[in-house]
Amino acid sequence: MLHLNITKQEIIDKDFGKCLLISNGYLQLKVTLEVGPRIISFRRNEGNNILFNDINDKVKVWGADLEYIYGKGTVWHAYGGHRIW
């Protein structure tokens, strides 16, 4: 029988604020609690995040099409991670 020790902890992420960190001792998942919900990190405990995060806000879209639908000055930002739908 496989025994998994799942832990969860509320943390403050420097880029996304209050988050929930979930780990089974091997894999780690970080989920936003103040925006989203959005999974912002999925990694091995000592590995790299496999999800994209645009911490420097470089990926965004603006223009006439967005303004026509959502109003003047609208900008869409690709913050990254994965939205939970």
TORKOL-4160 file (C-alpha; in steps of 0.2 Angstrom, whole numbers, padded with zeros to 4 digits, m for minus):
85
<pt num="1" X="0000" Y="0000" Z="0000"/>
<pt num="2" X="0006" Y="0017" Z="m0005"/>
<pt num="3" X="0006" Y="0030" Z="0009"/>
<pt num="4" X="0007" Y="0048" Z="0005"/>
<pt num="5" X="0010" Y="0062" Z="0017"/>
<pt num="6" X="0001" Y="0077" Z="0010"/>
<pt num="7" X="0005" Y="0093" Z="0018"/>
<pt num="8" X="m0003" Y="0110" Z="0015"/>
<pt num="9" X="0003" Y="0127" Z="0021"/>
<pt num="10" X="m0003" Y="0145" Z="0019"/>
<pt num="11" X="0012" Y="0156" Z="0013"/>
<pt num="12" X="0015" Y="0173" Z="0006"/>
<pt num="13" X="0022" Y="0173" Z="m0012"/>
<pt num="14" X="0033" Y="0188" Z="m0016"/>
<pt num="15" X="0024" Y="0190" Z="m0033"/>
<pt num="16" X="0006" Y="0183" Z="m0030"/>
<pt num="17" X="0002" Y="0186" Z="m0012"/>
<pt num="18" X="m0007" Y="0174" Z="m0001"/>
<pt num="19" X="m0005" Y="0156" Z="m0008"/>
<pt num="20" X="m0008" Y="0138" Z="m0003"/>
<pt num="21" X="0007" Y="0127" Z="m0004"/>
<pt num="22" X="0003" Y="0108" Z="m0006"/>
<pt num="23" X="0016" Y="0094" Z="m0006"/>
<pt num="24" X="0017" Y="0076" Z="m0005"/>
<pt num="25" X="0036" Y="0076" Z="m0001"/>
<pt num="26" X="0040" Y="0074" Z="m0019"/>
<pt num="27" X="0029" Y="0086" Z="m0029"/>
<pt num="28" X="0024" Y="0103" Z="m0024"/>
<pt num="29" X="0009" Y="0114" Z="m0030"/>
<pt num="30" X="0006" Y="0132" Z="m0027"/>
<pt num="31" X="m0011" Y="0140" Z="m0029"/>
<pt num="32" X="m0016" Y="0158" Z="m0027"/>
<pt num="33" X="m0029" Y="0162" Z="m0013"/>
<pt num="34" X="m0031" Y="0181" Z="m0017"/>
<pt num="35" X="m0032" Y="0181" Z="m0036"/>
<pt num="36" X="m0039" Y="0167" Z="m0047"/>
<pt num="37" X="m0039" Y="0153" Z="m0042"/>
<pt num="38" X="m0023" Y="0150" Z="m0052"/>
<pt num="39" X="m0010" Y="0136" Z="m0050"/>
<pt num="40" X="0006" Y="0146" Z="m0051"/>
<pt num="41" X="0018" Y="0133" Z="m0048"/>
<pt num="42" X="0020" Y="0114" Z="m0051"/>
<pt num="43" X="0037" Y="0106" Z="m0048"/>
<pt num="44" X="0047" Y="0093" Z="m0039"/>
<pt num="45" X="0052" Y="0099" Z="m0022"/>
<pt num="46" X="0070" Y="0104" Z="m0028"/>
<pt num="47" X="0065" Y="0106" Z="m0047"/>
<pt num="48" X="0060" Y="0120" Z="m0058"/>
<pt num="49" X="0042" Y="0126" Z="m0060"/>
<pt num="50" X="0035" Y="0118" Z="m0076"/>
<pt num="51" X="0022" Y="0132" Z="m0078"/>
<pt num="52" X="0025" Y="0149" Z="m0086"/>
<pt num="53" X="0024" Y="0164" Z="m0075"/>
<pt num="54" X="0025" Y="0182" Z="m0082"/>
<pt num="55" X="0032" Y="0190" Z="m0066"/>
<pt num="56" X="0039" Y="0205" Z="m0076"/>
<pt num="57" X="0022" Y="0208" Z="m0085"/>
<pt num="58" X="0029" Y="0207" Z="m0103"/>
<pt num="59" X="0015" Y="0197" Z="m0111"/>
<pt num="60" X="0000" Y="0208" Z="m0114"/>
<pt num="61" X="m0012" Y="0213" Z="m0127"/>
<pt num="62" X="m0021" Y="0229" Z="m0131"/>
<pt num="63" X="m0029" Y="0238" Z="m0145"/>
<pt num="64" X="m0045" Y="0242" Z="m0154"/>
<pt num="65" X="m0052" Y="0224" Z="m0153"/>
<pt num="66" X="m0051" Y="0224" Z="m0134"/>
<pt num="67" X="m0057" Y="0242" Z="m0132"/>
<pt num="68" X="m0072" Y="0238" Z="m0143"/>
<pt num="69" X="m0078" Y="0224" Z="m0132"/>
<pt num="70" X="m0071" Y="0229" Z="m0115"/>
<pt num="71" X="m0069" Y="0248" Z="m0115"/>
<pt num="72" X="m0056" Y="0261" Z="m0118"/>
<pt num="73" X="m0039" Y="0257" Z="m0111"/>
<pt num="74" X="m0042" Y="0239" Z="m0109"/>
<pt num="75" X="m0026" Y="0228" Z="m0107"/>
<pt num="76" X="m0026" Y="0209" Z="m0106"/>
<pt num="77" X="m0011" Y="0202" Z="m0096"/>
<pt num="78" X="m0005" Y="0184" Z="m0097"/>
<pt num="79" X="0000" Y="0181" Z="m0078"/>
<pt num="80" X="0004" Y="0163" Z="m0082"/>
<pt num="81" X="0001" Y="0148" Z="m0071"/>
<pt num="82" X="m0015" Y="0138" Z="m0075"/>
<pt num="83" X="m0033" Y="0144" Z="m0072"/>
<pt num="84" X="m0044" Y="0131" Z="m0063"/>
<pt num="85" X="m0060" Y="0130" Z="m0073"/>
